[in-house]
Amino acid sequence: MLRRPVVEDAEVMFAELASDPAVTRYLSWRPHRDVDETRRVITEQFNRRGETVWLIELRDTHELVGTCGWTRPQPHSVEFGYCLCRKWWGRGLASEVAGMLVEAASREPAVYRISAYCHVDNAASAAVLRHSGLNFEGRLARYVIFPNVGLEPQDCLMFGKRVR
């Protein structure tokens, strides 16, 4: 289940997701230092400037699984991403979430393209993106800085799909 994050989610998000170096390894941000940083991100960064962010929860228990979201880099395209709490890795939930995002974006009449990228060494995410119906489009040299990997731009694998 997806829902918008609220500041009351900060403690569990910090404990299970935002402070974990393994979870944040291939993300564009560093692990949060404390729960106050997570609160600031929820209130000041999430769902601003054209970015949409959701929490991923188990439907029955409402337990935090991770976060996901998308941006609209062009009016006709959606680029999405996700991260899961480590305890949920390898259970097929990332593929389920990615599929939900692809399906939701495909239903929007103005969207003609859906895409996502991952670090070149992130084989698990590459498999998720393939499984969600996106096609491998190529390797982007020195495309994004992943601060938990290094200070220089890193190569990424780009996946995309035409929806209309």
matplotlib code that plots the C-alpha trace (Angstrom):
import matplotlib.pyplot as plt

x = [0.0, 1.3, 0.5, 2.0, 4.5, 3.7, 6.1, 4.8, 6.5, 10.0, 11.0, 10.4, 11.7, 14.9, 15.4, 14.6, 15.5, 17.1, 19.9, 21.0, 24.1, 23.2, 19.8, 21.2, 24.3, 23.0, 20.8, 21.5, 21.6, 23.7, 22.2, 20.5, 22.4, 19.4, 15.6, 15.4, 17.0, 14.3, 11.6, 13.1, 13.2, 9.5, 8.4, 10.7, 11.6, 9.1, 6.3, 7.8, 9.0, 7.2, 8.4, 5.9, 6.9, 5.0, 5.7, 5.3, 3.5, 2.2, -1.5, -2.5, -0.1, 0.9, 4.5, 7.0, 8.5, 10.2, 9.6, 9.1, 8.3, 8.6, 9.4, 8.3, 11.6, 9.5, 5.7, 5.4, 7.6, 7.9, 11.1, 10.7, 12.7, 12.3, 14.2, 13.2, 14.1, 16.8, 14.6, 12.3, 15.0, 14.7, 11.0, 9.7, 8.2, 10.5, 9.2, 5.6, 6.1, 7.9, 5.1, 2.5, 4.4, 4.7, 1.0, 0.0, 2.1, 0.9, -2.7, -1.9, -2.9, -0.1, 2.6, 4.4, 7.5, 8.4, 12.0, 14.3, 18.0, 20.3, 24.0, 25.9, 26.8, 23.2, 22.2, 19.2, 17.6, 18.5, 16.5, 13.6, 13.4, 13.5, 10.8, 8.6, 8.4, 11.1, 13.6, 17.4, 18.3, 22.0, 24.8, 25.1, 28.7, 29.3, 25.6, 24.9, 26.8, 26.0, 27.6, 27.8, 29.9, 32.1, 32.3, 32.6, 29.7, 29.1, 27.9, 24.2, 22.0, 19.0, 15.7, 12.6, 9.4, 7.1, 3.5, 1.8]
y = [0.0, 3.5, 6.7, 10.1, 10.4, 12.5, 13.8, 11.1, 8.6, 10.0, 7.7, 4.5, 5.8, 6.9, 3.6, 1.2, 3.1, 6.6, 5.8, 2.4, 2.7, -0.4, 0.9, 4.3, 3.0, 3.5, 6.6, 10.2, 11.1, 10.1, 8.3, 10.6, 11.5, 11.7, 11.6, 15.4, 15.2, 12.7, 15.0, 17.9, 15.8, 14.8, 18.4, 20.4, 18.1, 15.4, 16.3, 19.6, 21.0, 18.4, 15.4, 12.9, 10.6, 7.8, 5.4, 1.8, -0.2, -3.7, -3.6, -5.8, -4.5, -1.0, -1.9, 0.3, -1.4, 1.6, 4.7, 5.3, 8.3, 10.0, 13.2, 14.7, 15.8, 16.7, 17.2, 14.0, 11.7, 10.1, 9.0, 6.9, 5.4, 3.4, 2.1, -0.7, -1.3, -4.0, -6.6, -6.6, -7.2, -10.3, -10.8, -9.4, -6.3, -3.9, -5.5, -5.2, -1.5, -0.8, -2.5, -0.3, 2.8, 1.9, 1.0, 4.2, 6.4, 4.6, 5.6, 9.3, 10.6, 13.2, 10.5, 9.0, 7.7, 6.1, 5.6, 4.7, 4.3, 2.5, 2.4, 0.1, -2.2, -2.5, -5.8, -6.2, -2.9, -3.6, -6.9, -5.1, -2.6, -5.3, -7.2, -4.1, -4.0, -1.4, -2.0, -1.6, 1.5, 1.8, 2.7, 6.4, 7.3, 9.5, 10.3, 10.7, 11.3, 8.6, 10.2, 6.9, 5.3, 8.3, 12.0, 11.6, 10.9, 7.2, 5.2, 4.2, 1.8, 3.5, 1.6, 3.0, 2.3, 4.1, 4.0, 5.7]
z = [0.0, -0.8, 1.2, 1.7, 4.6, 7.6, 10.3, 12.7, 10.4, 11.1, 14.0, 12.1, 8.9, 10.6, 12.5, 9.6, 6.4, 6.5, 8.9, 7.3, 5.2, 3.3, 2.3, 1.2, -0.6, -4.1, -3.3, -4.0, -0.3, 2.7, 5.7, 8.1, 11.3, 13.5, 13.5, 13.3, 9.9, 8.8, 10.2, 8.1, 5.0, 5.4, 6.1, 3.8, 0.9, 0.3, -2.1, -3.2, -6.5, -8.7, -6.7, -5.4, -2.5, -0.9, 2.0, 1.2, 3.8, 4.2, 3.7, 6.7, 9.4, 8.1, 8.7, 6.9, 3.8, 2.2, 0.2, -3.5, -5.7, -9.0, -10.7, -14.0, -15.7, -18.8, -18.9, -20.9, -18.8, -15.4, -13.7, -10.6, -7.8, -4.6, -1.6, 0.8, 4.4, 4.5, 6.1, 3.1, 0.5, -1.7, -1.1, -4.4, -2.9, -4.9, -8.1, -6.9, -6.1, -9.4, -11.2, -9.4, -10.3, -13.9, -14.0, -12.3, -14.6, -17.7, -16.8, -16.8, -20.3, -20.5, -19.9, -22.9, -21.3, -18.0, -16.9, -14.0, -13.5, -11.1, -10.3, -12.6, -9.8, -8.4, -10.0, -7.7, -8.9, -12.5, -12.2, -10.5, -13.3, -16.0, -14.1, -14.0, -17.7, -18.5, -21.2, -20.8, -22.8, -22.1, -19.8, -18.9, -18.3, -15.2, -14.8, -11.1, -7.9, -5.3, -2.2, -0.4, -3.2, -4.0, -4.7, -8.5, -10.9, -11.3, -14.3, -14.3, -16.2, -17.8, -18.2, -19.9, -21.6, -24.1, -22.9, -25.9]

ax = plt.figure().add_subplot(projection="3d")
ax.plot(x, y, z, "-o")
ax.set_aspect("equal")
plt.show()
